[in-house]
Amino acid sequence: MSGRLQGKVAIITGAGCVGPGWGNGRAACVRFAEEGARVFAVDLRGDTLEETLRRTRDAGGEIEPHLCDVTDRAAVEDMVAACIARFGQVDILVNNVGGSAKGGPVEMDEATWDRQMDFNLKSVYLTCRAVLPHMAQQGRGAIVNTSSTSGQRWTGAAQSAYAATKAAVIQFSKVVAVEYAPRGVRVNTIVPGQLHTPMVEARLAGQRSGGDVDALLASRVRRIPLGFMGDGRDTANAALFLASDEARFVTGTEIVVDGGMTARCD
């Protein structure tokens, strides 16, 4: 039985992870490969890709690593060219690069603000800019951009630049979806909530709870009606649906993956 992505080639950015476990990009690589996709796994650092490559190959998938700074236009163009040279096409793009910085507009310095704009938003623009001509020429393609519930509401911390960029990703995706629909390209967004990914231990606990991981986890779970946190596999499954032909009539919209958190009013 063929997989849901059989014969497809997927570029997945942010395919590495800051630690062991199920980050969003790592999980997407494994799930897409399990469903038959050939995966072009992109990250800034090779060491973060090691577990991703091992897990994907253990699952029987075909995966090619590539190092790239997705905030650099020339590097992104080279990345897409390398994918096409390796696999002959690009059918799917999953934009998973991103990260938060604490602070409102007074506390945050201008350099941090600019880095957030580049990291979370310019990276999406550049990768879409590079793959869209190829997808349009093929007459088919699916782009899945990663936003955050922070782009929809207050989620417990002042992170104004992150919230602004993640809101922008949602609207950027809608505009590109409408523009490219006549050319057979679908563009959608996944909106993860407060997941338990390796980022919690590696970065967020230090930013928000003085390094107390258990306290941070407990505070996050209290916001979630389902009473537990998902992980990267949950966002990967949402991205898988949006990238597959099962979503052939779905474009310009979002799937929120947050255990009901943003549906609450408290």
PyRosetta script that sets phi, psi and omega in degrees:
from pyrosetta import init, pose_from_sequence

init()
pose = pose_from_sequence("MSGRLQGKVAIITGAGCVGPGWGNGRAACVRFAEEGARVFAVDLRGDTLEETLRRTRDAGGEIEPHLCDVTDRAAVEDMVAACIARFGQVDILVNNVGGSAKGGPVEMDEATWDRQMDFNLKSVYLTCRAVLPHMAQQGRGAIVNTSSTSGQRWTGAAQSAYAATKAAVIQFSKVVAVEYAPRGVRVNTIVPGQLHTPMVEARLAGQRSGGDVDALLASRVRRIPLGFMGDGRDTANAALFLASDEARFVTGTEIVVDGGMTARCD")
pose.set_psi(1, 129.1)
pose.set_omega(1, -178.3)
pose.set_phi(2, -72.3)
pose.set_psi(2, 148.7)
pose.set_omega(2, 176.2)
pose.set_phi(3, -77.6)
pose.set_psi(3, 168.1)
pose.set_omega(3, -176.6)
pose.set_phi(4, -68.0)
pose.set_psi(4, -18.7)
pose.set_omega(4, 179.2)
pose.set_phi(5, -119.4)
pose.set_psi(5, 23.9)
pose.set_omega(5, -177.1)
pose.set_phi(6, -58.0)
pose.set_psi(6, 131.0)
pose.set_omega(6, 178.6)
pose.set_phi(7, 83.9)
pose.set_psi(7, -2.0)
pose.set_omega(7, -178.3)
pose.set_phi(8, -95.6)
pose.set_psi(8, 152.9)
pose.set_omega(8, 174.3)
pose.set_phi(9, -115.8)
pose.set_psi(9, 127.9)
pose.set_omega(9, -175.8)
pose.set_phi(10, -121.1)
pose.set_psi(10, 124.7)
pose.set_omega(10, 167.3)
pose.set_phi(11, -88.8)
pose.set_psi(11, 125.1)
pose.set_omega(11, 177.5)
pose.set_phi(12, -122.8)
pose.set_psi(12, 113.3)
pose.set_omega(12, 178.7)
pose.set_phi(13, -90.3)
pose.set_psi(13, 156.8)
pose.set_omega(13, -174.2)
pose.set_phi(14, 64.5)
pose.set_psi(14, 38.2)
pose.set_omega(14, -174.2)
pose.set_phi(15, -79.3)
pose.set_psi(15, -13.8)
pose.set_omega(15, 175.8)
pose.set_phi(16, -85.5)
pose.set_psi(16, -165.6)
pose.set_omega(16, -178.8)
pose.set_phi(17, -159.9)
pose.set_psi(17, 151.9)
pose.set_omega(17, -176.8)
pose.set_phi(18, -75.9)
pose.set_psi(18, -8.2)
pose.set_omega(18, -180.0)
pose.set_phi(19, -166.0)
pose.set_psi(19, 179.8)
pose.set_omega(19, 179.1)
pose.set_phi(20, -69.1)
pose.set_psi(20, 147.6)
pose.set_omega(20, 178.1)
pose.set_phi(21, 119.3)
pose.set_psi(21, -165.6)
pose.set_omega(21, -169.9)
pose.set_phi(22, -100.5)
pose.set_psi(22, 84.9)
pose.set_omega(22, 166.0)
pose.set_phi(23, -75.6)
pose.set_psi(23, 165.6)
pose.set_omega(23, -176.4)
pose.set_phi(24, -61.5)
pose.set_psi(24, -47.7)
pose.set_omega(24, -177.7)
pose.set_phi(25, -67.7)
pose.set_psi(25, -42.5)
pose.set_omega(25, 178.8)
pose.set_phi(26, -60.6)
pose.set_psi(26, -46.5)
pose.set_omega(26, -179.4)
pose.set_phi(27, -63.2)
pose.set_psi(27, -38.5)
pose.set_omega(27, 178.6)
pose.set_phi(28, -63.3)
pose.set_psi(28, -41.6)
pose.set_omega(28, 178.0)
pose.set_phi(29, -58.3)
pose.set_psi(29, -46.9)
pose.set_omega(29, -177.8)
pose.set_phi(30, -66.3)
pose.set_psi(30, -47.9)
pose.set_omega(30, -177.0)
pose.set_phi(31, -65.6)
pose.set_psi(31, -41.3)
pose.set_omega(31, 179.6)
pose.set_phi(32, -64.6)
pose.set_psi(32, -42.0)
pose.set_omega(32, 178.9)
pose.set_phi(33, -65.1)
pose.set_psi(33, -39.2)
pose.set_omega(33, 177.3)
pose.set_phi(34, -59.1)
pose.set_psi(34, -29.2)
pose.set_omega(34, -178.8)
pose.set_phi(35, -96.1)
pose.set_psi(35, 14.7)
pose.set_omega(35, 170.0)
pose.set_phi(36, 101.8)
pose.set_psi(36, -5.1)
pose.set_omega(36, -179.6)
pose.set_phi(37, -73.9)
pose.set_psi(37, 146.7)
pose.set_omega(37, 165.3)
pose.set_phi(38, -90.2)
pose.set_psi(38, 126.5)
pose.set_omega(38, -168.1)
pose.set_phi(39, -108.3)
pose.set_psi(39, 129.4)
pose.set_omega(39, 172.8)
pose.set_phi(40, -104.5)
pose.set_psi(40, 101.2)
pose.set_omega(40, -169.5)
pose.set_phi(41, -94.3)
pose.set_psi(41, 119.5)
pose.set_omega(41, -171.3)
pose.set_phi(42, -115.7)
pose.set_psi(42, 133.0)
pose.set_omega(42, 172.2)
pose.set_phi(43, -155.2)
pose.set_psi(43, 167.8)
pose.set_omega(43, -179.6)
pose.set_phi(44, -76.5)
pose.set_psi(44, -32.6)
pose.set_omega(44, -174.5)
pose.set_phi(45, -123.6)
pose.set_psi(45, 134.7)
pose.set_omega(45, -178.8)
pose.set_phi(46, -67.9)
pose.set_psi(46, -33.7)
pose.set_omega(46, -176.8)
pose.set_phi(47, -65.3)
pose.set_psi(47, -28.9)
pose.set_omega(47, 180.0)
pose.set_phi(48, -73.0)
pose.set_psi(48, -15.5)
pose.set_omega(48, -177.9)
pose.set_phi(49, -90.1)
pose.set_psi(49, -12.1)
pose.set_omega(49, -171.5)
pose.set_phi(50, -58.3)
pose.set_psi(50, -48.2)
pose.set_omega(50, -179.8)
pose.set_phi(51, -67.8)
pose.set_psi(51, -35.9)
pose.set_omega(51, 177.7)
pose.set_phi(52, -60.8)
pose.set_psi(52, -47.0)
pose.set_omega(52, 179.7)
pose.set_phi(53, -63.1)
pose.set_psi(53, -43.7)
pose.set_omega(53, -178.5)
pose.set_phi(54, -64.0)
pose.set_psi(54, -47.0)
pose.set_omega(54, -178.7)
pose.set_phi(55, -63.8)
pose.set_psi(55, -40.1)
pose.set_omega(55, -178.0)
pose.set_phi(56, -67.9)
pose.set_psi(56, -43.7)
pose.set_omega(56, 179.4)
pose.set_phi(57, -68.7)
pose.set_psi(57, -35.6)
pose.set_omega(57, 175.9)
pose.set_phi(58, -62.3)
pose.set_psi(58, -29.3)
pose.set_omega(58, 178.2)
pose.set_phi(59, -82.9)
pose.set_psi(59, 2.1)
pose.set_omega(59, 178.4)
pose.set_phi(60, 87.1)
pose.set_psi(60, 13.9)
pose.set_omega(60, -175.6)
pose.set_phi(61, -91.7)
pose.set_psi(61, 160.1)
pose.set_omega(61, 175.4)
pose.set_phi(62, -101.4)
pose.set_psi(62, 123.6)
pose.set_omega(62, -175.1)
pose.set_phi(63, -142.4)
pose.set_psi(63, 137.9)
pose.set_omega(63, 179.4)
pose.set_phi(64, -121.6)
pose.set_psi(64, 121.7)
pose.set_omega(64, 178.9)
pose.set_phi(65, -81.9)
pose.set_psi(65, 151.5)
pose.set_omega(65, 176.7)
pose.set_phi(66, -151.8)
pose.set_psi(66, 131.7)
pose.set_omega(66, 178.6)
pose.set_phi(67, -94.6)
pose.set_psi(67, 132.5)
pose.set_omega(67, -176.1)
pose.set_phi(68, -160.3)
pose.set_psi(68, 139.5)
pose.set_omega(68, 168.4)
pose.set_phi(69, -91.5)
pose.set_psi(69, 105.2)
pose.set_omega(69, -173.4)
pose.set_phi(70, -78.4)
pose.set_psi(70, 6.3)
pose.set_omega(70, 169.9)
pose.set_phi(71, -96.7)
pose.set_psi(71, 3.3)
pose.set_omega(71, -178.7)
pose.set_phi(72, -111.1)
pose.set_psi(72, 117.0)
pose.set_omega(72, -173.5)
pose.set_phi(73, -58.6)
pose.set_psi(73, -48.4)
pose.set_omega(73, -177.8)
pose.set_phi(74, -63.1)
pose.set_psi(74, -39.8)
pose.set_omega(74, 179.2)
pose.set_phi(75, -64.8)
pose.set_psi(75, -38.7)
pose.set_omega(75, 178.9)
pose.set_phi(76, -67.0)
pose.set_psi(76, -42.6)
pose.set_omega(76, 178.2)
pose.set_phi(77, -62.7)
pose.set_psi(77, -39.7)
pose.set_omega(77, 176.3)
pose.set_phi(78, -64.7)
pose.set_psi(78, -37.0)
pose.set_omega(78, 179.3)
pose.set_phi(79, -61.1)
pose.set_psi(79, -47.6)
pose.set_omega(79, -179.2)
pose.set_phi(80, -65.5)
pose.set_psi(80, -41.1)
pose.set_omega(80, 177.6)
pose.set_phi(81, -61.7)
pose.set_psi(81, -39.1)
pose.set_omega(81, 179.2)
pose.set_phi(82, -66.1)
pose.set_psi(82, -38.6)
pose.set_omega(82, 177.8)
pose.set_phi(83, -63.2)
pose.set_psi(83, -45.4)
pose.set_omega(83, -179.2)
pose.set_phi(84, -67.4)
pose.set_psi(84, -37.8)
pose.set_omega(84, 176.2)
pose.set_phi(85, -63.1)
pose.set_psi(85, -35.7)
pose.set_omega(85, -178.1)
pose.set_phi(86, -79.4)
pose.set_psi(86, -44.6)
pose.set_omega(86, -171.5)
pose.set_phi(87, -115.3)
pose.set_psi(87, -10.5)
pose.set_omega(87, 175.9)
pose.set_phi(88, 87.2)
pose.set_psi(88, -5.6)
pose.set_omega(88, -177.0)
pose.set_phi(89, -168.0)
pose.set_psi(89, 170.4)
pose.set_omega(89, 168.8)
pose.set_phi(90, -142.8)
pose.set_psi(90, 119.6)
pose.set_omega(90, -175.4)
pose.set_phi(91, -107.1)
pose.set_psi(91, -26.8)
pose.set_omega(91, -173.2)
pose.set_phi(92, -136.7)
pose.set_psi(92, 138.6)
pose.set_omega(92, 170.2)
pose.set_phi(93, -125.6)
pose.set_psi(93, 125.3)
pose.set_omega(93, 172.6)
pose.set_phi(94, -114.8)
pose.set_psi(94, 113.8)
pose.set_omega(94, 178.3)
pose.set_phi(95, -91.3)
pose.set_psi(95, 109.3)
pose.set_omega(95, -175.0)
pose.set_phi(96, -122.5)
pose.set_psi(96, 3.9)
pose.set_omega(96, 179.5)
pose.set_phi(97, -74.0)
pose.set_psi(97, 137.4)
pose.set_omega(97, 177.2)
pose.set_phi(98, 167.2)
pose.set_psi(98, 165.4)
pose.set_omega(98, 178.0)
pose.set_phi(99, 179.7)
pose.set_psi(99, 156.5)
pose.set_omega(99, -173.4)
pose.set_phi(100, -100.3)
pose.set_psi(100, 157.6)
pose.set_omega(100, 170.0)
pose.set_phi(101, -133.3)
pose.set_psi(101, 136.2)
pose.set_omega(101, -175.5)
pose.set_phi(102, -77.1)
pose.set_psi(102, 156.3)
pose.set_omega(102, 172.6)
pose.set_phi(103, 119.1)
pose.set_psi(103, 142.5)
pose.set_omega(103, 170.5)
pose.set_phi(104, -84.6)
pose.set_psi(104, -173.8)
pose.set_omega(104, -174.9)
pose.set_phi(105, -66.1)
pose.set_psi(105, -23.8)
pose.set_omega(105, 178.9)
pose.set_phi(106, -80.8)
pose.set_psi(106, -44.3)
pose.set_omega(106, -176.3)
pose.set_phi(107, -74.9)
pose.set_psi(107, -30.3)
pose.set_omega(107, -173.8)
pose.set_phi(108, -84.8)
pose.set_psi(108, 129.4)
pose.set_omega(108, 177.9)
pose.set_phi(109, -77.8)
pose.set_psi(109, 162.0)
pose.set_omega(109, -173.8)
pose.set_phi(110, -63.3)
pose.set_psi(110, -36.0)
pose.set_omega(110, -179.5)
pose.set_phi(111, -64.5)
pose.set_psi(111, -39.8)
pose.set_omega(111, 177.6)
pose.set_phi(112, -65.4)
pose.set_psi(112, -42.8)
pose.set_omega(112, 177.0)
pose.set_phi(113, -56.3)
pose.set_psi(113, -47.3)
pose.set_omega(113, -178.4)
pose.set_phi(114, -64.2)
pose.set_psi(114, -39.4)
pose.set_omega(114, 178.2)
pose.set_phi(115, -64.0)
pose.set_psi(115, -39.1)
pose.set_omega(115, 177.7)
pose.set_phi(116, -63.6)
pose.set_psi(116, -41.7)
pose.set_omega(116, 177.8)
pose.set_phi(117, -60.3)
pose.set_psi(117, -43.9)
pose.set_omega(117, -179.4)
pose.set_phi(118, -68.2)
pose.set_psi(118, -48.3)
pose.set_omega(118, -173.1)
pose.set_phi(119, -66.2)
pose.set_psi(119, -46.6)
pose.set_omega(119, -172.3)
pose.set_phi(120, -92.1)
pose.set_psi(120, -25.8)
pose.set_omega(120, -173.3)
pose.set_phi(121, -119.5)
pose.set_psi(121, -50.2)
pose.set_omega(121, 179.7)
pose.set_phi(122, -60.1)
pose.set_psi(122, -34.9)
pose.set_omega(122, 178.6)
pose.set_phi(123, -60.2)
pose.set_psi(123, -38.2)
pose.set_omega(123, 178.5)
pose.set_phi(124, -68.5)
pose.set_psi(124, -44.7)
pose.set_omega(124, 177.4)
pose.set_phi(125, -58.6)
pose.set_psi(125, -47.9)
pose.set_omega(125, -175.4)
pose.set_phi(126, -66.2)
pose.set_psi(126, -42.7)
pose.set_omega(126, -179.1)
pose.set_phi(127, -69.1)
pose.set_psi(127, -40.9)
pose.set_omega(127, 176.0)
pose.set_phi(128, -62.7)
pose.set_psi(128, -43.3)
pose.set_omega(128, 179.5)
pose.set_phi(129, -56.9)
pose.set_psi(129, -37.1)
pose.set_omega(129, -176.3)
pose.set_phi(130, -80.1)
pose.set_psi(130, -33.5)
pose.set_omega(130, -175.6)
pose.set_phi(131, -92.7)
pose.set_psi(131, -25.3)
pose.set_omega(131, -173.6)
pose.set_phi(132, -59.4)
pose.set_psi(132, -42.5)
pose.set_omega(132, 178.0)
pose.set_phi(133, -58.5)
pose.set_psi(133, -37.8)
pose.set_omega(133, 178.9)
pose.set_phi(134, -68.1)
pose.set_psi(134, -44.3)
pose.set_omega(134, 178.9)
pose.set_phi(135, -64.1)
pose.set_psi(135, -42.3)
pose.set_omega(135, 179.7)
pose.set_phi(136, -63.5)
pose.set_psi(136, -38.6)
pose.set_omega(136, 178.6)
pose.set_phi(137, -65.5)
pose.set_psi(137, -37.5)
pose.set_omega(137, 177.0)
pose.set_phi(138, -70.9)
pose.set_psi(138, -25.8)
pose.set_omega(138, -174.1)
pose.set_phi(139, 79.0)
pose.set_psi(139, 20.4)
pose.set_omega(139, 179.2)
pose.set_phi(140, -161.9)
pose.set_psi(140, 155.6)
pose.set_omega(140, 176.1)
pose.set_phi(141, 163.3)
pose.set_psi(141, 156.3)
pose.set_omega(141, 177.5)
pose.set_phi(142, -137.6)
pose.set_psi(142, 127.5)
pose.set_omega(142, 176.7)
pose.set_phi(143, -115.8)
pose.set_psi(143, 131.8)
pose.set_omega(143, 176.8)
pose.set_phi(144, -122.5)
pose.set_psi(144, 112.4)
pose.set_omega(144, 178.5)
pose.set_phi(145, -98.2)
pose.set_psi(145, 147.3)
pose.set_omega(145, -178.4)
pose.set_phi(146, -104.0)
pose.set_psi(146, 119.4)
pose.set_omega(146, 174.8)
pose.set_phi(147, -104.9)
pose.set_psi(147, -144.4)
pose.set_omega(147, 179.8)
pose.set_phi(148, -165.4)
pose.set_psi(148, 152.5)
pose.set_omega(148, 173.6)
pose.set_phi(149, -61.8)
pose.set_psi(149, -19.4)
pose.set_omega(149, 174.8)
pose.set_phi(150, -64.6)
pose.set_psi(150, -20.4)
pose.set_omega(150, 175.7)
pose.set_phi(151, -82.1)
pose.set_psi(151, -0.9)
pose.set_omega(151, -179.4)
pose.set_phi(152, -117.8)
pose.set_psi(152, -29.6)
pose.set_omega(152, -177.6)
pose.set_phi(153, -161.6)
pose.set_psi(153, 171.3)
pose.set_omega(153, 173.1)
pose.set_phi(154, -66.1)
pose.set_psi(154, 130.4)
pose.set_omega(154, -178.0)
pose.set_phi(155, -121.6)
pose.set_psi(155, 21.5)
pose.set_omega(155, 170.8)
pose.set_phi(156, 112.3)
pose.set_psi(156, -4.9)
pose.set_omega(156, -179.9)
pose.set_phi(157, -149.7)
pose.set_psi(157, 145.5)
pose.set_omega(157, 176.4)
pose.set_phi(158, -76.5)
pose.set_psi(158, 107.2)
pose.set_omega(158, 177.7)
pose.set_phi(159, -141.8)
pose.set_psi(159, 69.8)
pose.set_omega(159, -167.4)
pose.set_phi(160, -62.4)
pose.set_psi(160, -41.1)
pose.set_omega(160, -179.3)
pose.set_phi(161, -68.0)
pose.set_psi(161, -42.9)
pose.set_omega(161, 177.9)
pose.set_phi(162, -60.6)
pose.set_psi(162, -47.2)
pose.set_omega(162, 179.8)
pose.set_phi(163, -60.7)
pose.set_psi(163, -42.8)
pose.set_omega(163, -179.3)
pose.set_phi(164, -64.1)
pose.set_psi(164, -43.8)
pose.set_omega(164, -179.0)
pose.set_phi(165, -68.5)
pose.set_psi(165, -37.9)
pose.set_omega(165, -178.5)
pose.set_phi(166, -72.3)
pose.set_psi(166, -31.4)
pose.set_omega(166, 171.5)
pose.set_phi(167, -65.8)
pose.set_psi(167, -40.0)
pose.set_omega(167, 179.8)
pose.set_phi(168, -64.3)
pose.set_psi(168, -36.2)
pose.set_omega(168, 178.4)
pose.set_phi(169, -59.5)
pose.set_psi(169, -40.2)
pose.set_omega(169, 179.6)
pose.set_phi(170, -62.3)
pose.set_psi(170, -48.2)
pose.set_omega(170, -177.6)
pose.set_phi(171, -71.9)
pose.set_psi(171, -36.8)
pose.set_omega(171, 174.3)
pose.set_phi(172, -56.2)
pose.set_psi(172, -45.0)
pose.set_omega(172, -178.6)
pose.set_phi(173, -63.1)
pose.set_psi(173, -40.0)
pose.set_omega(173, 179.1)
pose.set_phi(174, -63.1)
pose.set_psi(174, -45.4)
pose.set_omega(174, -178.0)
pose.set_phi(175, -64.3)
pose.set_psi(175, -45.8)
pose.set_omega(175, 179.8)
pose.set_phi(176, -65.9)
pose.set_psi(176, -35.9)
pose.set_omega(176, 178.9)
pose.set_phi(177, -59.9)
pose.set_psi(177, -44.6)
pose.set_omega(177, -179.4)
pose.set_phi(178, -68.2)
pose.set_psi(178, -42.5)
pose.set_omega(178, -178.9)
pose.set_phi(179, -62.1)
pose.set_psi(179, -40.6)
pose.set_omega(179, -172.3)
pose.set_phi(180, -99.7)
pose.set_psi(180, -1.5)
pose.set_omega(180, 177.6)
pose.set_phi(181, -55.9)
pose.set_psi(181, -43.5)
pose.set_omega(181, 179.6)
pose.set_phi(182, -63.9)
pose.set_psi(182, -13.8)
pose.set_omega(182, -179.1)
pose.set_phi(183, -103.0)
pose.set_psi(183, 11.3)
pose.set_omega(183, 174.1)
pose.set_phi(184, 83.3)
pose.set_psi(184, 12.8)
pose.set_omega(184, -178.8)
pose.set_phi(185, -106.2)
pose.set_psi(185, 127.1)
pose.set_omega(185, 177.5)
pose.set_phi(186, -102.3)
pose.set_psi(186, 143.0)
pose.set_omega(186, 179.5)
pose.set_phi(187, -134.8)
pose.set_psi(187, 121.6)
pose.set_omega(187, -179.9)
pose.set_phi(188, -136.8)
pose.set_psi(188, 172.9)
pose.set_omega(188, -176.5)
pose.set_phi(189, -131.3)
pose.set_psi(189, 138.2)
pose.set_omega(189, 166.9)
pose.set_phi(190, -101.8)
pose.set_psi(190, 143.3)
pose.set_omega(190, -174.8)
pose.set_phi(191, -123.8)
pose.set_psi(191, 87.0)
pose.set_omega(191, -179.7)
pose.set_phi(192, -72.2)
pose.set_psi(192, 147.4)
pose.set_omega(192, 173.0)
pose.set_phi(193, -95.0)
pose.set_psi(193, -143.2)
pose.set_omega(193, -173.9)
pose.set_phi(194, -89.9)
pose.set_psi(194, 89.1)
pose.set_omega(194, -177.4)
pose.set_phi(195, -89.9)
pose.set_psi(195, 159.5)
pose.set_omega(195, 172.2)
pose.set_phi(196, -97.5)
pose.set_psi(196, 86.7)
pose.set_omega(196, 173.9)
pose.set_phi(197, -107.3)
pose.set_psi(197, 170.0)
pose.set_omega(197, 178.7)
pose.set_phi(198, -57.3)
pose.set_psi(198, -18.7)
pose.set_omega(198, 177.8)
pose.set_phi(199, -61.4)
pose.set_psi(199, -27.9)
pose.set_omega(199, -178.6)
pose.set_phi(200, -60.4)
pose.set_psi(200, -52.6)
pose.set_omega(200, -179.1)
pose.set_phi(201, -71.8)
pose.set_psi(201, -38.4)
pose.set_omega(201, -172.1)
pose.set_phi(202, -75.0)
pose.set_psi(202, -31.9)
pose.set_omega(202, -171.3)
pose.set_phi(203, -138.2)
pose.set_psi(203, -49.8)
pose.set_omega(203, -168.2)
pose.set_phi(204, -66.5)
pose.set_psi(204, -37.7)
pose.set_omega(204, -179.1)
pose.set_phi(205, -60.6)
pose.set_psi(205, -38.9)
pose.set_omega(205, 177.9)
pose.set_phi(206, -67.1)
pose.set_psi(206, -33.2)
pose.set_omega(206, -179.6)
pose.set_phi(207, -75.0)
pose.set_psi(207, -34.0)
pose.set_omega(207, -164.3)
pose.set_phi(208, -121.2)
pose.set_psi(208, -19.0)
pose.set_omega(208, -176.8)
pose.set_phi(209, -137.3)
pose.set_psi(209, 27.4)
pose.set_omega(209, 177.8)
pose.set_phi(210, 62.3)
pose.set_psi(210, 25.6)
pose.set_omega(210, -179.7)
pose.set_phi(211, 89.8)
pose.set_psi(211, -1.2)
pose.set_omega(211, -179.3)
pose.set_phi(212, -83.3)
pose.set_psi(212, 96.6)
pose.set_omega(212, -176.3)
pose.set_phi(213, -64.3)
pose.set_psi(213, -44.2)
pose.set_omega(213, -178.0)
pose.set_phi(214, -61.0)
pose.set_psi(214, -40.5)
pose.set_omega(214, 179.3)
pose.set_phi(215, -65.0)
pose.set_psi(215, -40.2)
pose.set_omega(215, 178.6)
pose.set_phi(216, -66.1)
pose.set_psi(216, -44.6)
pose.set_omega(216, 179.3)
pose.set_phi(217, -60.5)
pose.set_psi(217, -43.2)
pose.set_omega(217, -179.0)
pose.set_phi(218, -63.4)
pose.set_psi(218, -41.4)
pose.set_omega(218, -179.0)
pose.set_phi(219, -66.7)
pose.set_psi(219, -34.0)
pose.set_omega(219, 180.0)
pose.set_phi(220, -72.7)
pose.set_psi(220, -42.2)
pose.set_omega(220, -179.6)
pose.set_phi(221, -62.6)
pose.set_psi(221, -35.1)
pose.set_omega(221, -179.3)
pose.set_phi(222, -60.6)
pose.set_psi(222, -24.0)
pose.set_omega(222, -179.1)
pose.set_phi(223, -84.3)
pose.set_psi(223, -9.9)
pose.set_omega(223, -168.8)
pose.set_phi(224, -103.7)
pose.set_psi(224, 115.6)
pose.set_omega(224, -179.6)
pose.set_phi(225, -56.5)
pose.set_psi(225, -35.1)
pose.set_omega(225, 179.4)
pose.set_phi(226, -69.4)
pose.set_psi(226, -16.8)
pose.set_omega(226, 173.2)
pose.set_phi(227, 84.3)
pose.set_psi(227, 10.4)
pose.set_omega(227, 174.6)
pose.set_phi(228, -151.3)
pose.set_psi(228, 162.5)
pose.set_omega(228, 177.2)
pose.set_phi(229, -98.5)
pose.set_psi(229, 137.8)
pose.set_omega(229, 169.9)
pose.set_phi(230, -77.9)
pose.set_psi(230, -173.7)
pose.set_omega(230, 176.1)
pose.set_phi(231, -141.9)
pose.set_psi(231, -166.3)
pose.set_omega(231, -175.0)
pose.set_phi(232, -60.3)
pose.set_psi(232, -24.8)
pose.set_omega(232, 179.1)
pose.set_phi(233, -65.9)
pose.set_psi(233, -29.9)
pose.set_omega(233, 179.3)
pose.set_phi(234, -70.8)
pose.set_psi(234, -42.5)
pose.set_omega(234, 176.3)
pose.set_phi(235, -69.2)
pose.set_psi(235, -35.2)
pose.set_omega(235, 178.7)
pose.set_phi(236, -62.9)
pose.set_psi(236, -39.6)
pose.set_omega(236, 179.0)
pose.set_phi(237, -66.6)
pose.set_psi(237, -36.5)
pose.set_omega(237, 175.7)
pose.set_phi(238, -66.3)
pose.set_psi(238, -43.7)
pose.set_omega(238, 178.4)
pose.set_phi(239, -63.8)
pose.set_psi(239, -37.8)
pose.set_omega(239, 178.5)
pose.set_phi(240, -59.5)
pose.set_psi(240, -46.4)
pose.set_omega(240, 177.7)
pose.set_phi(241, -59.4)
pose.set_psi(241, -48.0)
pose.set_omega(241, -176.9)
pose.set_phi(242, -65.9)
pose.set_psi(242, -29.8)
pose.set_omega(242, 179.7)
pose.set_phi(243, -81.5)
pose.set_psi(243, -19.1)
pose.set_omega(243, -173.4)
pose.set_phi(244, -87.4)
pose.set_psi(244, 166.5)
pose.set_omega(244, 177.7)
pose.set_phi(245, -69.5)
pose.set_psi(245, -12.3)
pose.set_omega(245, 173.7)
pose.set_phi(246, -62.1)
pose.set_psi(246, -24.8)
pose.set_omega(246, 179.4)
pose.set_phi(247, -101.1)
pose.set_psi(247, 30.4)
pose.set_omega(247, -174.3)
pose.set_phi(248, -60.4)
pose.set_psi(248, -24.4)
pose.set_omega(248, -178.6)
pose.set_phi(249, -108.0)
pose.set_psi(249, 20.2)
pose.set_omega(249, -177.2)
pose.set_phi(250, -118.8)
pose.set_psi(250, 115.5)
pose.set_omega(250, 175.5)
pose.set_phi(251, -155.0)
pose.set_psi(251, 152.2)
pose.set_omega(251, 178.4)
pose.set_phi(252, 71.0)
pose.set_psi(252, 28.3)
pose.set_omega(252, -177.7)
pose.set_phi(253, -140.1)
pose.set_psi(253, -174.8)
pose.set_omega(253, -174.3)
pose.set_phi(254, -132.5)
pose.set_psi(254, 151.2)
pose.set_omega(254, 166.1)
pose.set_phi(255, -115.9)
pose.set_psi(255, 120.6)
pose.set_omega(255, 179.1)
pose.set_phi(256, -90.8)
pose.set_psi(256, 127.5)
pose.set_omega(256, -177.3)
pose.set_phi(257, -119.6)
pose.set_psi(257, 82.7)
pose.set_omega(257, -170.8)
pose.set_phi(258, -143.9)
pose.set_psi(258, 14.4)
pose.set_omega(258, 177.9)
pose.set_phi(259, 64.4)
pose.set_psi(259, 18.9)
pose.set_omega(259, 179.3)
pose.set_phi(260, 91.6)
pose.set_psi(260, 5.6)
pose.set_omega(260, -172.7)
pose.set_phi(261, -59.9)
pose.set_psi(261, -48.0)
pose.set_omega(261, -175.4)
pose.set_phi(262, -76.4)
pose.set_psi(262, -8.8)
pose.set_omega(262, 174.6)
pose.set_phi(263, -78.7)
pose.set_psi(263, -16.8)
pose.set_omega(263, -179.8)
pose.set_phi(264, -80.2)
pose.set_psi(264, 154.5)
pose.set_omega(264, 178.2)
pose.set_phi(265, -105.8)
pose.set_psi(265, 6.4)
pose.set_omega(265, 177.0)
pose.set_phi(266, -121.7)
pose.dump_pdb("model.pdb")
